[in-house]
Amino acid sequence: MADMPEQDELVLATVKKIMPYGAFCTLDEYGNKEAFVHISEVAPRWIKNIHEFLREGQHLVAKIYHIEVEKGQIDLSLKRVTESEKKAKVEGSRREKRADKLFEVAVKIAKSTKTEEMTARTALAAKYGSTIDAMDAVAEQGEPALLGMKIEKGLLKALLEVAAKNAKKARAEINGILMLTSYSPDGVDVVKRILASAKPSGGQEFSILYLGAPKYQLRTVADDFKKAEKEMDDAVASIMASAKAERASAEFSKLEE
């Protein structure tokens, strides 16, 4: 674990003490190192009472807004974190904890020594960068994912078994409601053409569900939130352009989960 976060890094923080001008937080991933979020960085609008937005013990996703390593000063921003970044960070943290637990289960099954465990962790980190990516690779590829790595045979076998049974690929889902109306004599055909114009470009899973005119639900699923969000944005942009060309009325709003 690094001693200090980096500029613009997304971090998990816990509110410890609230002041009229901001709040002191601890960084969950950095040994509860102290950081501060000024009231001006809490929300995109002016705040009269900071307690309307923050409470002690609250868990947050924040962005490193300013950092001075020499002084140990870390300033956070909440308003600079997008919804997709927030969801991705929370999901990534959840998956990281799950991957670590799966690795620990494999260690117990194999009755590995501390040295064998650390050797395996080092080997996996060197090749895959993180336990999450390593367990995903093992789940998808099986034994080839561990070929040539210095991992004790019993632990290697246990990792293969545990990953195959439990490791799951992340799935990020975004939903939204489209209100689409055409007053043209051939309105039904116009609406069909507009919906057919949806062109998500990322090759992710995308669908349109009819909820009863003029309401439609758009849904996109990907392996991370940024891809899912881009897929949705591309599809909506295509629909809006088509609706304008067809002189139809179209409004879209994302559903908060």
Buried (B, 14 or more C-beta within 10 A) or exposed (E): EEEBBEEEBBBBBBBBEBEEEBBBBBBBBBEEBBBBBBBEBBBEEEBEEBEEBBEEEBEBBBBBBEBEEEEEEBBBBBBBBBBBBBBBBBBBBEBBEBBBEBBEBBBEBBEBEEEBBEBBBEBBEEBBEBBBBBBBBBBEEEEEBBEEBEBBEBBBBBBBBBBEEBBEEBEBEBBBBBBBBBEEEEBEEBBEBBBEBBEBEBEBBBEBEEEEEBEBBBBBBBBBBBBBBBBBBBBBBBBBBBBEEBEBEBEBEBEEE
